[in-house]
Amino acid sequence: MLETIISIMMQWREVFPQQRTMYRAIRQTIASTVLLGRRTIARAYLITGQSDWTAEYKLHSRSKWQAEDLFTPLLKEALCEIPGNLLPFGTDDTRIGKTGKKIKSARWGRDPQSPKFHLNLKWGIRYLHTSLLLPLQQFGVSARALPVWFEEATPIKKPGKKATDEERAEYRKAKKEHNLSLQTVAMFKSLRKKIDDLGHQAKTLVFALDGSFCNSTVFKAVLERTILIARTRRNAILCFPAKTGKKIYSDERFTPEAVRLNKEIGWKTARVFHGGHLRDIEYKEVTGVLWRRGSGKKPLRLFVLKPTPYRKTLTSRWLYREPAYLLCTDLETEAKPLLQIYFDRWQVEVAHKEMKQDFGLGEAQVRVDESIKHQPALTAATYSVLHWATIKKFGARRTDELGRLPKYQRDKSRASSQDLIRYFRLEVSSKPYLLPPECKIAVDLLLAVA
């Protein structure tokens, strides 16, 4: 696995302006991965045996490189393993908690872990995250989300109570010109261009989105060879095109909830992989609907998913008890692969948890603007490279080569982040000769932390 990881990271030569900068990035990446405890830049520097600690911070603050280019070597390999003409992606935003008050891009935002009956606020930085949803259902495991885009998405700072009318007007104007939806559309176009440059012009990108991206800015955007499928509200006002006259929209209005309750529209069945098993789901499909306030004249397809309760064990609580309403910009593709991609979007949330909990995303103590853009992207790229290397070496399912499970733990269908970090730590300490000479880590110190 170490050989595969190094071979991918050595392709970062095109990302960094100097070769020594690339070696420093690789060394910092390996050190922070094998590190125990908090994964800060200072702690990673201490186990590398280097003498200049300022260079570790200047890697992110002064060196000129683009964060999105870190994911290009992974995309080049992973895209070739996806069959068919649809390339599945999952997009979401995430917040990284911070404590420092001198970070310019830190803002107060809604805490997603707050209870439904009481909204809490959280101080942190917002990032836009897109992952390639690597389909692994044929091996009996869920898809794996490999981050391919991790970009800072700081909202415009709201003026205080003492702000003038002109400042409030400037804020409203800036909010329309710089927001998460516009940044997401720009990301769609940039990712489309990058994939075209890699030689996959004939394939169509499919982005699975949550409800926060189901708005007019995203759905009215002109995107080439790109399909959007997003969750919408049950009371969204929809209609059909007008049949006569110059009118565009018919007078008859309906909602996704009305479609679910309409007995004249029959339920269809599709078999998708979700929750570790293949499951039959029932859905309704209405093609050619118009969302006047959202997509304008662009026709959409509405999916209404019937709630299919399930539970993982006999004593656990029932899951998936609410219906889902989806809007899709494609009218011709078969429903089953689109629904499978949307069900796989949950793996983006899994990636958020593993990057924060196991890879130390957001634990680096940096506050310079460039460092805030670069360092989290380097962590996300490390997460992608390690998972991709694990799949290439051991396959999609977990094997005993990664270590036997304790008796008290149930069987795992796929390797966890802790499994691959533990294996990678032992491999680095036992095979330091595989590392490039400029990236060697002190073996005795690694043995001490391993």
N, C-alpha and C positions, 0 to 999 in steps of 0.2 A: 504494500500500500504506500510506503514511503517513496518508492521509486515513481509511482504514478503521480503522487502529489508534487514531487520536485519537478517532474517533467512538465506539469501544467504551470507551475509557478515560474519556471524558467522562461516561459513565453511572455512574462511581464516585462521582458526587456524592451518591448515596443511601447510600454506604458510609461516607464520612468525615463527621465532625461539622461541619466547616467547609469552605468552598470553597477557601480558601487551602491547607488540608491536602491536598485532592485535587490541586491544582496541584503541590504539593511532591512528592507521590507520583508523579505523571506525569513530572515533571522528573527525579526520581531514577531512575525506570525507564528513560527514554530515555537518560540519561547512562550508566548502567551497561551498557546494551546496546551502545552505540557505543564503549565504552571498550576499549582494548587492554591486555592484561595482566590482573592480578588485579582482580576486580570487587568491591572493598571500597567501603563507604559513603564513606570519606574520599577515595579516588581519584575516585569519581564526583562528589563535591562540588567537587573542584579544577577540573574542566573546565566547571562551570556558571557560574562568575563570581559566585557568591553570597558574602555577607559573614558570615552567621551559620551556622557549621558545626554548632553544637549542635542546631539545629532539625532537621537531617537525622537525627540519632539519636533525638530526641524524637518524630519521626514514628512510630517503632516502639515506643518505651518508654513514652510518656505519653499519646499520642493514643488515644482510646477508639473502636475499630472492630473488627469481626469479620472474621477472615481469610477465612472461607468465602464471604462476600458478594462478594469480588472476582471470583468465577467466575460470578456470576449473569448479567451481560450476555452472556457467551460462551455459556452454556447456552441462553439465550433464543433466540439465533440458530441455534446448531448443531443443536439438537433438531429444528428444523423441516426440516432437510435429511436426516433419517434416515427412510427409507421403512419401511413395515410397522408392526407393533404391538410389536416388541421393541426396547428401547433397550439397546445393549451397553455394558458397563462392565468395566474391569479393575482389580482391587484388589491391592495389595501393600504391604509395608513396606520402607523403605530407611533406611540409616544414613548420616549425614553426619559425616565425620571432623572431630574438633576436637583442639586442643592445649592449650587453657586448662583448668586444674584448678579454677577458681572458677566454672565453669558448673554450676548446681545440677542440671540435667536430663541432664548428660553421664554416661554409664555405659560400663563395659567390656562389649563384646558380641562375638559371633562375627564374624570377618571372612569375608565370602562369597568373597573372592578367595584365601583360603588353600588350599593343596593338600589333596587328599582324605586323604593319609597323615599330615598334621600340622595340627591345628586351631590357628589363630592368633586372638588377641584384638585388638580395635580400640576405641579410645577415641572416643566420638562420641555423637550424639543420634539417636534413632529417630523416624521420622515415618511416619504412615499416609497412603498416597497412592492416590487413585482417579482414573482417567482415563476419559473418554468415548472409546470405540473407534469413530472415524468410519469407516464402511465406504466404501472406495474401490476395491473389487475390480472394479467395472464399468469402471474406467479403466485396468486392468492394473497397479495398484500395490497394495501392502499397506495395511492400515488405518493410520490415524494416531491416536496416543494423545494426547488433549488433556486435561491435568489439570483436574479440576473440584473436587478436594478434596485439601488438603494440611495435615495436622494433626499436631501433636506427640503422640507416643505414648511417653512416658517410663515405663519399668518401675519398679516399687517398689524402693527401695534395700534391698539385702539386709543384715541386721545382721552385724557382725563376729564374730570368734571369741570375744570376751569378752562377747558379749551374753547377757542373762539368758533364762530360759525364757519369761518373760512377753513379752519383746521378740520372741522367735522366734515365739511364738503370735500376736502382733499382726501380724507380718510375713506369716504364712501366711493370716490372715484378710484382710488388705489385698490380698494377691496374688489372692485369689478375687474380690474386689469391684472391683479396678482392674487390668485386664489388656488386652492387645491385642485379644482376641476380643470382649470386652464393648464396647470402644470401636468395633470394627468394626460390631457390630450396631447401636449407636447411630448410626453414620454411615449405615448402610443406611436407617434410619427417617428421619433428617434429610433425606437426599437424596430419598427418596420424597415427603416433604412439600413440599420445594422444587419438585420437578418437577410436583406437583399444583397448586401455586400458579401455575406458569407455564402451566397449561391443558392438561396432557397426562395427565389422569386415566385415560384409556382405554388407555394404553400400559403395557406390563409391563417392569420393569427386570430385566436379566439380568447378574449379576455373575460373572465368571470369576475363580477364586481358585486359589492354589497350595496345596501340601500343608499348610502351616502353619495355614491357616484351616479345614482339614477336621477339625473337632472337634465335641463335643457342644454347646458354647456357641453356636456359629454355626448348626448344623443344627437345633437344637431351638428356635431363636428363632421367634417368630410374626411373619411379615413379610407384609404385604399387597401383592398384585400384584408379587411379586418372586420371581425364579428364581435359585437358586444352582447353580453347576456348579464342582466343585473336584476336584483330583487327590487320590487316596487311595492308601493302601499296598496292595501286592499281597497281603499276608497279613491284611487286615482281615477280621474274622469277620462274615459276613453270613448271613441266613436268610430264609425265606418265612413269611408268617403261618400260624398253625396252622389247619388245616381243620376240626377238630372240638374240642368241649370248650370250656372257658373259658380255655384257654391262649392267649396272644397270639403267642408265637414257637414255630415248629416245632422239633422236636429235630434236624432235619437242618441241619448247618452247612456252609458252603462259603466259599471265598475268591475274590477276583477272579482270582488266578492259576489256580485250578481251572477257572473259566469259560473262560479262554483256552485251556486244554489240553483242554477237553471237546469232543470231535468231534461230539457230537450237536447242539450249538448252531452253526448255520451263520454264516459270515461275510457281512456286508453291505458294500456299496460306496457311498461318498459322494465327491463331488468338491468339494474345498475349495481355497481360494487360500492358499498358504503358500510362503515362500521365493522370491517373485517369479513363481510360475507356478501354474496350476491343476493339482492333483494328485489322483489317485484314491487314497483311503485305504480300508482294510478295517477293519471294526469289528464287534463283537458287542454285542448289546443285551439286557439282562434287566430287565424292568419289575416293579415291585411288591416289591422286596426291602426287608428291614428290617435296619437296623444298630443292634443293641441298645445298644451302648455309645456310639453317636454320635447317631443321630436318634430313638431310642426307638420309639414307635409310628408315627412319620411314614414313609410308604412312599417309597422312592427308586427311581431308575432308574440302572442300572449300565451304563457304556460301557467296553468293552475295545478299545483301539486297537492294531491290529497294527503292528509297526515297519515303516516304509517308508523304507529308507535312500536318501539322495540326496546329491549334492554340487554345489556351485555352479560349479566348473570341473573340467576333466578331471584336474587334478593335485591338487586339494584333498582333504581327508579326508572320509570319509563321515559324514553327520550323521543324527540321529534313528534310532539303532540299537536303542533300548530300547522296549518296549511301554508304553502309558500306560493308567491305570485311573482313570476319572472317575465321580463320584457326582453326580447331579442331583436336585433337589427337584421337578422338573416331570415328569409322566407322560404328557402328551398332545401337547406340541409336537413337530413334526417334528425328527428328529435332526440333519439337515444344518445348519440355522441355529445350533443350539446348539453343534455341533462347530466351526463356523466362528468363533463368538465365542471359544471356548476357544483356538483356534489364534491368533487375533488378540491374545490376552492378552500375547503376547511383546512387543508394542509398548510395554507399560508399562516393560519393562526397557530398551528403546531410549530412552524418555523420561528414565529415570533417568540414563543415560549422557550424553545430550545436555545435560540441565540442569546436571549437575555439571561437565562438560568444557567446554561452550561458553557457558553462561549464568552460570557462577560460583555455583551453588547451594552454600551453606555457606561461601563465602569471606568473607562479611561478618563483621567482628570485633565481635560483640555477645555479651553475657552476661546482660542483664536478662531476666527471665522473659517479659515481654510481647514483647520484641524477638525472642526465640527463636521465638515463635509467629508473629509478623507478617512478619518479613523473608523467610524462605524461602517463605512463601505468596505474597508479592508477586513473587518470582522465578518461581515456578511459574505464576502468572497471566500474567506477561509472556511466558513460553514458549508458553502456550496462545494468547494473543492474536496473537502474531507468526505462528504457524503457521496459525491460522485466517484471518488477513488474506492470507497468501500463497496459500492455497487459493482464496479468493474472487477474488483478482486474476489469478492465473496458472493456476488449475486444479490438478488433482491431480498431473499429470505435470510434470516439470521442463522449462522452456523456456530458450532462449538469452537471453531478456530478463534472466535472473538472472546472465548471464555465461557465456561459452563455456568448456568444459572444456579443460584442457591435453591435449596429445596423449598424454602418458603415462598419463592417467587413463581408466578405462573409462567407458562411458556410464552415466548415472544415470537411473533411472526416475522418481524424485521428488527434490524439493529437499531438501538437507541443512540443518542448522542454520547451518553456516558460510555457505552460499549466501545465506540470507535475512538473516543479520546483516550480511554484506558489502553487500548491496543496500540494506538499511535504513540503514546508516551513510552511504552515498553519497547516499541520498535526503534524509536529514535535513540533511546539509551543503549540498546544492544547493537545497533547498526549505524554508528555515527559516520562510518566511512562512506555511506551513501549520500551524505550531504555535500554540497559544494564546499571547497576549501574556505571560501570567504564567509560561509554561513555556519561553520562548525560551532557547536555549543559545548561548553565544558562538560565532559562526560561525568566526571565525579559529582558535579553539582546536580546534573540531571538524575543520576542514580539516587542522590539524596532526596530529591522531591518526588521521585517515582516510588 
